[in-house]
Amino acid sequence: MENVVYAGMLGPGQITLIVIAVLLLFGGKKIPELMKGMGKGIKGFKDEMNGSGEETKENTKE
């Protein structure tokens, strides 16, 4: 039987190790603050993407 390597596929063991590493690096109290900051950043990025799309539509109408 051949061994097949799936690039980019994370198994349960790898995910567990990543979660443990993040907990050790940042601590349990810091993680909610980091997630909140990431959420605001993603929301801001989406708002800018939607806003710039509207601006180009308005500029082409003129």
C-alpha positions as semicolon CSV with decimal commas, in nm:
position;residue;x (nm);y (nm);z (nm)
1;M;0,000;0,000;0,000
2;E;0,140;0,342;-0,096
3;N;0,172;0,626;0,150
4;V;-0,011;0,932;0,027
5;V;0,074;1,276;0,165
6;Y;-0,204;1,531;0,158
7;A;-0,050;1,878;0,164
8;G;-0,254;2,125;0,365
9;M;-0,464;1,862;0,539
10;L;-0,451;1,878;0,917
11;G;-0,544;1,580;1,123
12;P;-0,673;1,577;1,480
13;G;-0,323;1,529;1,620
14;Q;-0,183;1,832;1,440
15;I;-0,478;2,050;1,539
16;T;-0,436;1,946;1,903
17;L;-0,067;2,038;1,895
18;I;-0,144;2,378;1,741
19;V;-0,409;2,453;2,006
20;I;-0,170;2,354;2,288
21;A;0,108;2,569;2,138
22;V;-0,124;2,871;2,112
23;L;-0,240;2,825;2,471
24;L;0,119;2,805;2,593
25;L;0,231;3,108;2,395
26;F;-0,056;3,345;2,467
27;G;-0,233;3,207;2,774
28;G;-0,604;3,150;2,820
29;K;-0,692;3,509;2,910
30;K;-0,523;3,667;2,608
31;I;-0,686;3,449;2,339
32;P;-1,034;3,615;2,350
33;E;-0,869;3,955;2,306
34;L;-0,670;3,827;2,008
35;M;-0,981;3,677;1,847
36;K;-1,173;4,002;1,901
37;G;-0,894;4,198;1,734
38;M;-0,882;3,953;1,443
39;G;-1,260;3,981;1,402
40;K;-1,243;4,360;1,390
41;G;-0,962;4,343;1,136
42;I;-1,152;4,104;0,911
43;K;-1,469;4,314;0,941
44;G;-1,275;4,628;0,852
45;F;-1,119;4,454;0,553
46;K;-1,460;4,337;0,428
47;D;-1,608;4,685;0,477
48;E;-1,324;4,840;0,276
49;M;-1,363;4,582;0,001
50;N;-1,736;4,651;-0,022
51;G;-1,684;5,027;0,003
52;S;-1,422;5,039;-0,270
53;G;-1,647;4,837;-0,498
54;E;-1,926;5,093;-0,454
55;E;-1,688;5,382;-0,522
56;T;-1,575;5,232;-0,853
57;K;-1,936;5,183;-0,959
58;E;-2,012;5,547;-0,877
59;N;-1,703;5,669;-1,065
60;T;-1,796;5,476;-1,379
61;K;-2,149;5,625;-1,382
62;E;-2,015;5,982;-1,393
